Amino acid sequence: MRYADGPTVEVETQVAAPPSAVWALVSDITTPVRFSVELREAYWIDEQRFVGRSGHPAAGEWETTCTVVSREPEREFGWVVGDPGHPSASWRFTLEAVDGGTRLRQWMRMGPAPSGLTPAIEGRPDKEERIVERRLEEHRANMQTTVDGIKRLAEQGSAAPA
């Protein structure tokens, strides 16, 4: 798979809590900071845009501006990185009410605009597929840790006395 193909990754988990409890966590941009090994900080600039500060041993530290592109309470929260018309990545959480709780998914797509991965690919074009696959696996692991963390928080919250 090549970067220009817009590779994607998706993870999911079942949460024993209602969509309202899960929504409160996924629509809070600071929640992933609690679980991600890369995302260090997130804060709002205005009602539609936020900044994410991240770090990676191979890439150093960086900051991106993200724009919320979907916000359907208890259904979907999505954002793009960089230029909303030509983002370097797209991300979203989706929630689906299921018997006994919520199916939570997190999805991301690389590109189409250049990203922090671009210099590595340009430096080793013969290794592009391996570079992309490794990055997808890093995202998959990080995303699974995030949705699992959200599951724990939501289930703890739903078990609290009213």
C-alpha positions in Angstrom: 0.0 0.0 0.0 1.3 3.4 -0.9 0.6 6.8 0.8 -1.2 8.1 -2.3 -3.7 5.2 -1.9 -5.1 6.9 1.2 -4.6 3.9 3.5 -7.0 3.5 6.4 -7.2 1.7 9.7 -10.1 1.1 12.0 -10.5 -0.4 15.4 -13.6 -1.1 17.5 -14.8 -2.2 20.9 -18.1 -3.0 22.6 -18.9 -0.7 25.6 -21.3 -1.7 28.3 -22.6 1.9 28.6 -25.1 4.0 26.6 -24.0 6.1 23.7 -24.5 9.3 25.8 -21.8 8.2 28.2 -19.4 7.2 25.3 -20.2 10.5 23.4 -19.2 12.6 26.4 -15.7 11.0 26.2 -15.2 10.9 22.4 -16.3 14.5 21.9 -13.8 15.6 24.5 -10.6 16.2 22.6 -8.5 15.7 25.7 -9.7 12.1 26.3 -7.3 10.5 23.8 -4.3 12.3 25.5 -4.9 10.0 28.5 -4.2 6.9 26.4 -2.2 7.7 23.4 1.6 7.2 23.3 1.9 10.0 20.7 -0.8 12.7 21.5 0.6 14.8 24.3 -1.9 17.7 24.5 -5.1 18.9 22.8 -6.8 22.2 23.2 -9.5 24.2 21.4 -8.8 27.3 19.3 -12.4 28.0 18.6 -15.7 26.0 18.3 -14.5 24.1 15.2 -10.7 23.9 15.5 -8.3 22.5 17.9 -4.5 22.0 18.2 -2.9 18.6 18.9 0.7 18.3 20.1 2.3 15.0 19.5 5.6 13.2 19.6 7.3 10.1 18.2 10.8 8.7 18.8 11.5 8.7 15.0 9.9 11.9 14.1 10.3 14.2 17.1 7.6 16.5 18.3 5.0 18.4 16.2 1.8 20.4 16.4 -1.1 20.2 14.1 -4.3 22.2 13.7 -7.4 20.1 13.3 -10.9 21.0 12.1 -14.0 19.2 13.3 -15.9 18.1 10.1 -18.7 16.0 11.8 -20.3 16.3 15.1 -23.5 14.3 15.5 -24.2 13.8 19.2 -24.1 10.1 20.2 -23.3 9.1 16.6 -20.1 10.6 15.1 -17.2 12.9 15.9 -14.7 13.5 13.1 -11.9 15.9 12.3 -9.2 16.5 9.7 -5.6 17.5 10.1 -4.4 20.6 8.3 -6.3 22.1 5.4 -9.9 20.9 5.6 -10.1 20.9 1.8 -6.9 18.9 1.5 -6.0 17.2 4.8 -2.9 15.3 5.7 -5.2 12.9 7.7 -8.8 12.3 8.6 -10.0 10.8 11.9 -13.4 9.9 13.4 -15.1 8.1 16.2 -18.5 6.4 15.4 -21.0 5.2 18.0 -23.7 2.7 17.4 -26.3 1.7 20.0 -26.3 -2.1 20.4 -28.0 -4.4 22.8 -26.2 -3.9 26.1 -24.4 -0.7 25.2 -22.5 1.0 22.4 -20.2 -0.2 19.6 -17.4 2.3 19.4 -15.2 2.5 16.4 -12.2 4.8 15.6 -11.1 5.2 12.0 -8.3 7.2 10.3 -7.1 7.8 6.8 -3.7 9.0 5.7 -3.5 11.8 3.2 -4.1 13.0 0.6 -1.9 16.0 1.6 1.7 15.4 2.7 2.2 14.6 6.4 5.0 13.9 8.8 5.5 10.5 7.1 6.3 12.2 3.8 10.0 12.9 4.5 10.6 9.3 5.4 8.9 8.1 2.2 10.9 10.6 0.1 14.1 9.6 1.8 13.5 5.9 1.1 11.0 5.6 -1.8 11.9 1.9 -2.2 10.6 1.3 1.3 7.4 3.2 1.0 5.1 0.2 1.4 6.9 -0.9 4.5 6.9 2.6 6.0 3.2 3.0 5.4 2.4 -0.4 6.8 4.5 0.2 9.9 2.8 3.6 10.5 -0.7 2.0 10.1 0.2 -0.6 12.7 1.4 2.1 15.1 -1.9 3.9 14.5 -3.9 0.7 15.0 -2.2 -0.1 18.3 -2.6 3.5 19.6 -6.2 3.6 18.5 -7.0 0.3 20.1 -5.5 1.5 23.4 -7.6 4.7 23.1 -11.0 2.9 22.5 -10.2 0.4 25.2 -9.4 3.3 27.6 -12.7 5.0 26.6 -14.5 1.7 27.2 -13.1 1.5 30.8 -14.0 5.1 31.6 -17.5 4.9 30.2 -18.2 1.6 32.0 -16.8 3.0 35.3 -19.0 6.1 34.9 -22.1 4.1 34.0 -21.6 1.9 37.1 -21.4 4.9 39.4 -24.4 5.6 41.7 -26.8 8.2 40.4 
